[in-house]
């Protein structure tokens, strides 16, 4: 369409708030047509009106209305009729009205925000979560396809994620603009707007600037930053001397509390219908306390302009601050439940407390993974604990740090269970990310080995009795204690629930000189898939054991040769009685090499006397028996 080819024409666009409808509206107005936009979203129509060029002063606009009916015989009056199909099939009765634009200055301004697209938006009218780009919310699509929203909807963002702002100002009047100043007071807890209205940001930590502000559109920009809490706003008043040098710095800083853009259009005025945009991004704090559902950071900016009137004089507009726009963090709840599904040994678990840990992380869209929540909980069987205020979208790992000897399905960090935190959007929302960690107590094995050692081990005789006592958390395992009996060295294996602590004591040692138990102090039964717990009991016999009832062996008699003294002769003696006895002593010369014998020879006499005494006693005993 060539410029001015549709001058004086009135065009109605249905579905004008769509991307294609807005493009057609711009093309038609550029060609001189007057556009009537029709749509189902008032917010979208408002945004369209602000983005489509308007008209200059003194322009006559003709508005035509058409109506029809399904009734037969309809006649139109002299105002006019249409049958060419431009309004629809059939005959339409038409009438016109003329509107003439008047000179004036007006600017439509709005702030837009885009958060984490995957988290969606929040509609404050319905208090409900909606998808990014939802038809119930105002939508502005950036050059890169990013979808922005504005009040009454709020963009959602995750901790550490970046969110983007667009400050849009459209010349909605009839006079060209020559200067414009925009000042943005960045969000902070309990803040106010630039002009002073309470905004009420709930974030307890400031977001930080992620990018410098850039101008999109005509004009030259002087962009400044400040880190002051109480900063200068005099540049919004074009009748004042403005801010002093140094109040604003052109050096970008992430710690800025506010930013300002001074735009100059004197070389190329901002014409009616034209717009400019200021764009920048901020980073959400990693730690934002849950202060509501959702927790919102508000932002707004103020703007002021000067225009050129038809008579050549400047017109100064007072600063104005459009409606605030919100970006919010959302939170959810983690629920951890403990169960025990298998306990064949009937362990008493009434006093058993299991220790668990959790760690929740988020990876910002443009950053590194960050831990946003972590801690520990203690649970008994069939107990549930909840952890509140975890940022939505966080991935949480849950594992057991002390399963009390049980077999756990989340035994350590490497085998942790994971779940993603779902957001709660209203106070009565019960959405919960729930995880169950289960324990089992299958039967394990305890092997007791009996060993015999020492010089007397071969002659050692049993029985040997070993008492095994197993407990779990201070309670005896059912069937404990039990006694194992060994006739000799050997091995016995018994079934014991995993996690039980067992001690071994020998109560019948078979007369051993020493008894040892390895390991000392007891042993814990490992999980069923592991090797059996092994206890070794060793009896040591350093001498041949004597068992009551056994006969004591009698030593065999021995003969000791007598070596007499040197000399010749014989000794004899007699006694009177019922018997006789004779003793004879033999004297043998010492052999060569024998020790020499010195002193009196009394050995033979002593032996003879002893023999006579023995014979006398025997005779006396016989006589007594005969008597």
HELIX and SHEET records of a PDB file:
HELIX    1   1 UNK A   19  UNK A   30  1                                  12    
HELIX    2   2 UNK A   42  UNK A   51  1                                  10    
HELIX    3   3 UNK A  117  UNK A  119  5                                   3    
HELIX    4   4 UNK A  234  UNK A  236  5                                   3    
HELIX    5   5 UNK A  413  UNK A  415  5                                   3    
HELIX    6   6 UNK A  457  UNK A  459  5                                   3    
HELIX    7   7 UNK A  603  UNK A  626  1                                  24    
SHEET    1   A 2 UNK A  10  UNK A  14  0                                        
SHEET    2   A 2 UNK A  34  UNK A  38  1                                        
SHEET    1   B 3 UNK A  60  UNK A  67  0                                        
SHEET    2   B 3 UNK A  92  UNK A 100 -1                                        
SHEET    3   B 3 UNK A  81  UNK A  82 -1                                        
SHEET    1   C 4 UNK A 107  UNK A 114  0                                        
SHEET    2   C 4 UNK A 162  UNK A 171 -1                                        
SHEET    3   C 4 UNK A 275  UNK A 283 -1                                        
SHEET    4   C 4 UNK A 208  UNK A 209 -1                                        
SHEET    1   D 4 UNK A 107  UNK A 114  0                                        
SHEET    2   D 4 UNK A 162  UNK A 171 -1                                        
SHEET    3   D 4 UNK A 275  UNK A 283 -1                                        
SHEET    4   D 4 UNK A 214  UNK A 216 -1                                        
SHEET    1   E 8 UNK A 128  UNK A 130  0                                        
SHEET    2   E 8 UNK A 121  UNK A 123 -1                                        
SHEET    3   E 8 UNK A 153  UNK A 156 -1                                        
SHEET    4   E 8 UNK A 325  UNK A 329  1                                        
SHEET    5   E 8 UNK A 295  UNK A 308 -1                                        
SHEET    6   E 8 UNK A 176  UNK A 185 -1                                        
SHEET    7   E 8 UNK A 258  UNK A 264 -1                                        
SHEET    8   E 8 UNK A 220  UNK A 226 -1                                        
SHEET    1   F 6 UNK A 128  UNK A 130  0                                        
SHEET    2   F 6 UNK A 121  UNK A 123 -1                                        
SHEET    3   F 6 UNK A 153  UNK A 156 -1                                        
SHEET    4   F 6 UNK A 325  UNK A 329  1                                        
SHEET    5   F 6 UNK A 295  UNK A 308 -1                                        
SHEET    6   F 6 UNK A 314  UNK A 316 -1                                        
SHEET    1   G 6 UNK A 128  UNK A 130  0                                        
SHEET    2   G 6 UNK A 121  UNK A 123 -1                                        
SHEET    3   G 6 UNK A 153  UNK A 156 -1                                        
SHEET    4   G 6 UNK A 325  UNK A 329  1                                        
SHEET    5   G 6 UNK A 295  UNK A 308 -1                                        
SHEET    6   G 6 UNK A 320  UNK A 321 -1                                        
SHEET    1   H 2 UNK A 140  UNK A 141  0                                        
SHEET    2   H 2 UNK A 147  UNK A 148 -1                                        
SHEET    1   I 4 UNK A 384  UNK A 391  0                                        
SHEET    2   I 4 UNK A 331  UNK A 342 -1                                        
SHEET    3   I 4 UNK A 433  UNK A 440  1                                        
SHEET    4   I 4 UNK A 407  UNK A 408 -1                                        
SHEET    1   J 4 UNK A 369  UNK A 379  0                                        
SHEET    2   J 4 UNK A 354  UNK A 363 -1                                        
SHEET    3   J 4 UNK A 395  UNK A 402 -1                                        
SHEET    4   J 4 UNK A 417  UNK A 420 -1                                        
SHEET    1   K 4 UNK A 490  UNK A 497  0                                        
SHEET    2   K 4 UNK A 443  UNK A 453 -1                                        
SHEET    3   K 4 UNK A 533  UNK A 540  1                                        
SHEET    4   K 4 UNK A 514  UNK A 518 -1                                        
SHEET    1   L 3 UNK A 475  UNK A 476  0                                        
SHEET    2   L 3 UNK A 464  UNK A 472 -1                                        
SHEET    3   L 3 UNK A 482  UNK A 486 -1                                        
SHEET    1   M 4 UNK A 475  UNK A 476  0                                        
SHEET    2   M 4 UNK A 464  UNK A 472 -1                                        
SHEET    3   M 4 UNK A 501  UNK A 508 -1                                        
SHEET    4   M 4 UNK A 523  UNK A 524 -1                                        
END                                                                             
